[in-house]
């Protein structure tokens, strides 16, 4: 896929997703709760605060105890039929 095609795919995708901001409470919760990977915990706490339905990440192994579904980008695109 060339650069322009990829930009179009990403632009279309971001129109259908909520990209969650990371606020001070997510950082504080991550500091209190992380065990192995602080960055994963920050992402997870931000997703929880936003009441996310799904967490999309390339690092599913970092979210084995998540209370919401965790998918790779490829899994998400396949599930929701958004593959270009």
HELIX and SHEET records of a PDB file:
HELIX    1   1 UNK A    3  UNK A   14  1                                  12    
HELIX    2   2 UNK A   24  UNK A   33  1                                  10    
HELIX    3   3 UNK A   38  UNK A   49  1                                  12    
HELIX    4   4 UNK A   60  UNK A   63  5                                   4    
HELIX    5   5 UNK A   73  UNK A   79  1                                   7    
SHEET    1   A 2 UNK A  54  UNK A  56  0                                        
SHEET    2   A 2 UNK A  69  UNK A  71  1                                        
END                                                                             
